[in-house]
């Protein structure tokens, strides 16, 4: 099958995926559609929950492994949709439908690329294709849960919409719960230890707090207070104010370092919800990146999370589509973005694994 036919088949698969409801934890039918694709190309695969993965035909345990990964789950459609989110249709070169941009276009493009290289001999890397589930909710049966069952991975391409530019770093995330305490009392009586008033100074501290290390690709760590809650009735001064702090972590810090710093320095009680969503990066001089740069692709740092957070190897975020369309109403991807995506994926891999 030539590249044009392969691309046409990938677009048909994307239409099929759009038509199937595949919210996180409910991806069983899209997993079957992906299996049908692999069966058509006579590619053996393994299914683990709703994750589907396959190895290239001439796998050699002595060689390093390149992972190609994207996800087939979606978020739920928002109320601003004016089009049926499960009705794939093309208007003015745009393929509309839920998950078309995030990350169906990336997934079918990577599946087409993997199928293109599946039978190739004498590659310098093995290729492992993983169509993963539960990315949108970072679930237990996502790529993170699958990794112990997979071979060792040396480098990865994670398919997310980047306009086929090279996201060589991705910010991590730590969410904190903080508590500002005070003395509860009746509102009619004097109280110099009002927890709400105490919060003013704490909020100023968070507002002005700066992490010293700046990343070339990702800039500064971004700390934002995003939620505040206190009180139960008008005449009672509450004993505490609860805050939620969202911290987007650059590649200069681990999430553990961020947590230790804030727990040591913050003027209130603070505790992280989890530390697993670390930042990701790949050396700008890595041959995979250099192959993309040679084709005129730009490098940048991505502020959004993906399955990269599950990986400990160097990883590159790369895919057709535009991140600003993700989770938007009337989601779409341009058909020519998929055509370009498959072509560029193949060319980038030709410059890396041939």
C-alpha positions as MATLAB code, in Angstrom:
seq = 'XXXXXXXXXXXXXXXXXXXXXXXXXXXXXXXXXXXXXXXXXXXXXXXXXXXXXXXXXXXXXXXXXXXXXXXXXXXXXXXXXXXXXXXXXXXXXXXXXXXXXXXXXXXXXXXXXXXXXXXXXXXXXXXXXXXXXXXXXXXXXXXXXXXXXXXXXXXXXXXXXXXXXXXXXXXXXXXXXXXXXXXXXXXXXXXXXXXXXXXXXXXXXXXXXXXXXXXXXXXXXXXXXXXXXXXXXXXXXXXXXXXXXXXXXXXXXXXXXXXXXXXXXXXXXXXXXXXXXXXXXXXXXXXXXXXXXXXXXXXXXXXXXXXXXXXXXXXXXXXXXXXXXXXXXXXXXXXXXXXXXXXXXXXXXXXXXX';
ca = [
       0.000    0.000    0.000;
       1.462    3.353   -1.019;
       1.536    6.387    1.269;
      -1.513    8.020   -0.359;
      -3.635    4.908    0.185;
      -2.282    4.561    3.714;
      -3.291    8.148    4.456;
      -6.790    7.641    3.057;
      -7.204    4.561    5.235;
      -5.992    6.505    8.304;
      -8.598    9.222    7.696;
     -11.308    6.571    7.433;
     -10.135    5.083   10.737;
     -10.310    8.518   12.348;
     -13.897    8.913   11.164;
     -14.692    5.547   12.684;
     -13.046    6.464   16.003;
     -14.981    9.743   16.161;
     -18.264    7.889   15.688;
     -17.592    5.658   18.714;
     -18.063    7.063   22.233;
     -14.736    6.568   23.996;
     -14.681    8.564   27.209;
     -11.877    7.615   29.604;
     -12.479    4.081   30.965;
     -15.021    3.451   28.155;
     -12.664    2.862   25.218;
     -13.437   -0.819   24.554;
     -15.039   -0.212   21.138;
     -12.306    2.119   19.865;
      -9.768   -0.480   21.006;
     -11.586   -2.968   18.760;
     -11.376   -0.541   15.822;
      -7.624   -0.220   16.351;
      -7.334   -4.001   16.496;
      -9.188   -4.188   13.168;
      -6.595   -1.824   11.647;
      -3.718   -4.004   12.864;
      -5.454   -7.171   11.691;
      -5.905   -5.647    8.231;
      -2.135   -5.114    8.009;
      -1.503   -8.576    9.499;
       0.296   -7.079   12.492;
       0.190   -9.153   15.711;
      -0.824   -7.144   18.769;
      -1.521   -7.401   22.473;
      -4.486   -5.893   24.263;
      -4.169   -4.942   27.931;
      -7.464   -3.582   29.259;
      -8.201   -0.961   26.578;
      -4.559   -0.422   25.627;
      -3.445   -1.964   22.335;
       0.225   -2.383   21.463;
       2.380   -4.001   18.791;
       6.035   -4.524   17.874;
       7.638   -4.158   14.450;
       8.152   -7.433   12.569;
      11.937   -7.630   12.856;
      12.189   -6.874   16.563;
      15.665   -7.387   17.998;
      16.173   -7.330   21.761;
      19.741   -6.115   21.223;
      18.519   -2.860   19.675;
      17.169    0.236   21.473;
      13.430    0.853   21.302;
      11.478    3.811   19.953;
       7.958    4.155   21.363;
       5.188    5.644   19.219;
       2.255    6.483   21.481;
      -1.033    8.330   21.390;
      -4.377    7.867   23.112;
      -7.858    6.960   21.951;
      -9.943    8.176   24.884;
     -11.677   11.558   24.887;
     -13.131   14.032   27.329;
     -16.899   14.455   27.348;
     -18.271   17.040   24.887;
     -19.040   20.421   26.404;
     -22.430   22.118   26.212;
     -21.273   24.655   23.621;
     -21.223   22.080   20.805;
     -23.394   23.049   17.842;
     -22.526   19.901   15.849;
     -23.058   16.260   16.758;
     -19.737   15.352   18.443;
     -20.051   11.743   17.251;
     -20.895   12.527   13.623;
     -17.638   12.743   11.641;
     -18.025   14.997    8.619;
     -15.808   17.190    6.487;
     -16.591   20.856    5.828;
     -14.173   23.217    4.115;
     -11.327   20.776    4.606;
     -12.057   20.336    8.331;
     -12.890   16.936    9.781;
     -15.238   17.614   12.692;
     -15.864   15.381   15.683;
     -14.986   14.749   19.309;
     -11.391   13.560   19.609;
     -10.519   14.490   16.029;
      -7.783   16.868   17.169;
      -7.068   15.454   20.633;
      -5.690   13.071   19.793;
      -7.336   11.029   17.049;
      -5.432   12.701   14.224;
      -2.144   11.949   15.989;
      -3.131    8.373   16.755;
      -4.153    7.400   13.209;
      -1.083    9.166   11.797;
       1.193    7.194   14.124;
      -0.622    3.952   13.322;
      -0.106    4.676    9.620;
       3.577    5.440   10.248;
       4.057    2.270   12.280;
       2.344    0.218    9.565;
       4.608    1.832    6.963;
       7.738    0.710    8.831;
       6.379   -2.578   10.223;
       8.035   -4.870    7.665;
      11.270   -2.882    7.289;
      14.507   -4.741    7.942;
      17.777   -3.419    9.371;
      16.298   -0.502   11.316;
      18.620    0.774   14.049;
      15.729    0.881   16.562;
      12.861   -1.406   17.374;
       9.476    0.305   17.051;
       6.795   -0.182   19.690;
       3.326    1.207   18.901;
       0.985    1.847   21.820;
      -2.579    3.116   21.430;
      -3.297    3.949   25.046;
      -6.415    4.468   27.137;
      -7.310    6.725   30.061;
      -4.918    9.535   29.117;
      -7.451   12.276   29.751;
      -8.019   11.226   33.364;
      -4.502    9.842   34.045;
      -6.219    6.592   35.004;
      -4.750    3.432   36.466;
      -5.156    1.624   33.130;
      -3.415    4.328   31.106;
       0.070    4.162   29.605;
       1.452    4.514   33.136;
      -0.273    1.308   34.215;
       0.806   -0.480   31.044;
       4.518    0.356   31.236;
       5.524   -2.570   33.510;
       4.257   -4.945   30.801;
       6.193   -3.278   27.988;
       9.810   -3.746   26.860;
      12.401   -1.188   27.917;
      11.868    2.102   26.053;
      14.839    4.277   25.116;
      13.107    7.219   23.413;
       9.521    8.113   22.608;
       7.296   10.153   20.337;
       4.047   11.026   22.102;
       1.353   12.017   19.645;
      -0.400   15.204   20.720;
      -1.384   18.167   18.523;
       1.684   20.399   18.057;
       1.162   21.570   14.443;
       3.946   19.041   13.747;
       6.457   21.225   15.547;
       8.810   19.642   18.067;
       7.786   20.020   21.712;
      11.139   19.155   23.269;
       9.920   19.757   26.832;
       6.625   19.578   28.700;
       5.709   21.079   32.045;
       4.834   18.822   34.944;
       2.069   19.419   37.469;
       1.726   19.298   41.227;
      -1.545   20.233   42.922;
      -1.366   21.258   46.581;
      -3.992   21.578   49.301;
      -3.160   24.293   51.822;
      -4.791   25.242   55.109;
      -4.683   28.663   56.786;
      -5.775   28.360   60.406;
      -7.251   30.787   62.898;
      -9.447   30.963   65.973;
     -13.143   30.271   65.429;
     -15.535   32.687   67.091;
     -18.880   34.475   66.974;
     -18.753   37.316   64.450;
     -20.012   39.762   67.097;
     -16.940   39.372   69.306;
     -13.379   40.697   68.761;
     -11.010   38.230   67.108;
      -7.426   39.053   66.196;
      -6.867   35.583   64.745;
      -9.494   35.482   61.991;
      -8.484   32.741   59.544;
      -9.885   34.657   56.569;
      -7.845   37.768   57.414;
      -4.814   35.551   58.023;
      -5.247   34.292   54.474;
      -4.526   37.751   53.012;
      -0.859   37.541   53.975;
      -0.646   33.928   52.800;
      -2.149   34.775   49.413;
       0.350   37.600   49.002;
       3.148   35.168   49.791;
       1.992   32.745   47.099;
       1.424   35.593   44.642;
       4.990   36.843   45.067;
       6.797   33.507   45.415;
       9.369   32.835   42.705;
      11.309   29.679   41.835;
      14.849   30.624   40.857;
      15.549   28.262   37.954;
      14.282   29.216   34.503;
      14.143   26.663   31.696;
      15.268   27.550   28.182;
      12.329   25.617   26.710;
       9.652   26.015   29.388;
      10.391   29.301   31.133;
       9.557   29.731   34.816;
       7.672   27.446   37.157;
       4.119   28.840   37.354;
       2.373   28.817   40.723;
      -1.322   29.783   40.850;
      -3.867   29.757   43.673;
      -6.961   28.403   41.948;
      -9.493   27.653   44.711;
     -10.442   29.071   48.098;
     -13.096   27.872   50.511;
     -14.101   28.842   54.040;
     -17.033   29.454   56.325;
     -20.456   27.942   56.821;
     -22.663   30.816   58.000;
     -22.595   34.596   58.281;
     -22.129   34.905   62.039;
     -19.305   32.387   62.528;
     -15.615   33.082   61.966;
     -14.279   29.806   60.539;
     -11.396   27.910   62.082;
      -9.609   27.540   58.744;
      -9.487   28.536   55.091;
      -8.754   25.869   52.484;
      -6.720   26.741   49.390;
      -5.799   24.816   46.249;
      -2.540   25.691   44.494;
      -1.720   24.610   40.927;
       2.023   24.450   40.155;
       3.259   23.905   36.583;
       6.814   22.605   36.878;
       9.609   23.231   34.383;
      12.354   20.739   33.570;
      14.786   22.307   36.052;
      12.980   20.730   39.011;
      11.476   17.398   39.977;
       8.004   17.456   41.489;
       9.511   16.190   44.745;
      11.871   19.172   44.884;
       8.952   21.559   44.362;
       6.952   19.864   47.108;
       9.829   19.932   49.577;
      10.494   23.622   48.917;
       6.902   24.700   49.431;
       6.361   22.529   52.501;
       9.498   24.053   54.046;
       8.870   27.684   53.101;
       5.111   28.274   52.855;
       3.556   30.246   55.757;
       0.759   27.670   56.159;
       0.160   23.950   56.179;
       0.513   22.523   52.674;
       0.409   18.992   51.224;
       0.745   17.687   47.687;
      -1.947   15.465   46.182;
       0.582   13.466   44.163;
       3.992   13.680   42.520;
       3.665   11.420   39.474;
       3.121   14.087   36.784;
       6.722   15.166   36.286;
       8.046   17.391   33.515;
       9.494   15.762   30.390;
      12.231   16.650   27.946;
      14.537   15.506   25.182;
      17.982   16.853   24.344;
      17.772   19.370   21.510;
      20.744   17.595   19.945;
      19.097   14.173   20.071;
      19.139   12.593   16.582;
      15.339   12.353   16.601;
      15.025   16.099   17.192;
      17.764   16.903   14.684;
      15.892   14.868   12.066;
      12.819   17.061   12.624;
      14.817   20.295   12.605;
      16.411   19.263    9.288;
      12.878   19.178    7.852;
      12.212   22.746    8.956;
      10.262   21.981   12.129;
      10.563   24.384   15.060;
      11.251   23.442   18.680;
       9.344   24.772   21.693;
       8.244   23.933   25.241;
       4.698   22.729   25.864;
       2.643   23.930   28.868;
       0.107   21.085   28.616;
       0.307   17.599   30.111;
       0.275   14.330   28.193;
       1.287   10.694   28.609;
       4.877   11.948   28.523;
       4.474   12.422   32.279;
       4.423    8.634   32.649;
       7.750    8.135   30.880;
      11.238    8.257   32.370;
      13.053    8.139   29.006;
      13.674   11.129   26.745;
      10.485   11.915   24.856;
       9.283   14.217   22.116;
       5.717   15.524   21.827;
       4.786   15.750   18.168;
       1.611   15.509   16.137;
      -0.837   17.015   13.648;
      -3.523   19.394   14.874;
      -3.482   22.427   17.142;
      -3.472   22.184   20.934;
      -5.741   25.251   21.214;
      -8.581   23.240   19.625;
      -8.395   20.472   22.239;
     -11.440   20.210   24.512;
     -13.132   22.994   22.538;
     -16.662   23.013   21.117;
     -17.036   21.633   17.573;
     -13.551   20.153   17.683;
     -11.907   19.565   14.309;
      -8.688   18.781   12.517;
      -7.800   19.757    8.963;
      -7.602   16.797    6.615;
      -4.377   18.183    5.171;
      -2.886   18.238    8.687;
      -3.258   14.461    8.818;
      -1.752   14.122    5.345;
       1.168   16.325    6.383;
       1.467   14.549    9.746;
       1.898   11.109    8.232;
       4.358   12.426    5.665;
       6.454   14.211    8.300;
       6.366   11.336   10.788;
       7.697    9.020    8.079;
      10.376   11.483    7.005;
      11.489   12.171   10.577;
      11.766    8.445   11.288;
      13.600    7.907    8.005;
      16.208   10.366    9.293;
      16.438    8.594   12.653;
      16.019    4.821   12.335;
      17.192    4.052    8.788;
];
